[in-house]
């Protein structure tokens, strides 16, 4: 057992950089992606992060003890490359609201990156802020009474932070959404704008003038860290690190937006700046994340636990290929480019060293499925086709909500589980209605999904 702990105070790593970036959502993905890009930027020593937990606080405490340092284990089929990441200068728990307000009030802080998962934006089906949520209503009440009161939802924390910045006259700033959502910049603008308008119209005016919102496409498969990972890294590194993150060698970050207060030279670490991220976004959300959801539901019903296991199953692979053939008809990239992209995806999914659990990916399907599958289904329907690769993902998800395959962890679980009960003839249109009422009244789509529910659940026992 290693006795030495990873610790900046003990002189390990680079000295902490000045805090000029803030992050919301201190999970594994932030640590394998934005924090890593910042550490790899050519001007890294000038840019430190104050990183805040989304909801759970454990990681903030661990990182605080380690002075923000942690190890990224970049795991390819034949080696683990250990990289010490230095970009987190301060780690704070979600409860540390005063530190949050202080960070956003600092003139030095130029941007806020956000990874709070799809559900964290508190959006409704129309893509605006869901004012009917009790937590949102509570936060609004608090902010109306006092803009410095602790709040918990992402939109309210952002608005409270921006209000503090306005009071401090600290100048413009950029919000950078890094979650797997369609149009993540526009969604972030809407939820922040709507909440601010409700709380204080003059703040809303300042936000319009002073807050830029950048859109991004982010990609790096990052499974949950296991105890074995912690032990293996400690054994090799010669120090104990409780904040290890395991990830794959591949990574992508496409960014579009204005940075009136500056930013790190992320392009020197491989990030791509584009005028518009939409084409990249569709390619990633449909081909990678859509296939992931398919494997999570259909694969787990066939007894698989991880992505590499599921993709090695010929049946699952053929379903993924069928879905990809449908999705790529609606992507603008050339056939050669898309072949290369999906070839690389197959290689990434097959990396048995990255044991990404289907259970993780199956979470929050109610938030993921609309983004990943419905645009393709709709485009195919407009062309007069029922895309059976796309409908199979919906069928597999409905079976999951009926208790098959991976366990259900969903922010909207009680409602979705209730809708998926009863005969398939009623469950299918009931679930579809929540996604899109038009789909629920499309008898061809409903009939196809009903048959596919029988197909995928029947095949569940085949292996
Ligand atoms: C996954 C993503 O959680 C999920 O549903 O599809 O976390 C996926 O691993 C990342 O988007 C990869 O970049």
Boltz pocket constraint, residues with backbone or C-beta under 6 A from the ligand:
constraints:
  - pocket:
      binder: B
      contacts: [[A, 180], [A, 218], [A, 219], [A, 220], [A, 221], [A, 222], [A, 288], [A, 289], [A, 292], [A, 293], [A, 360], [A, 361], [A, 362], [A, 363], [A, 368]]
      max_distance: 6.0
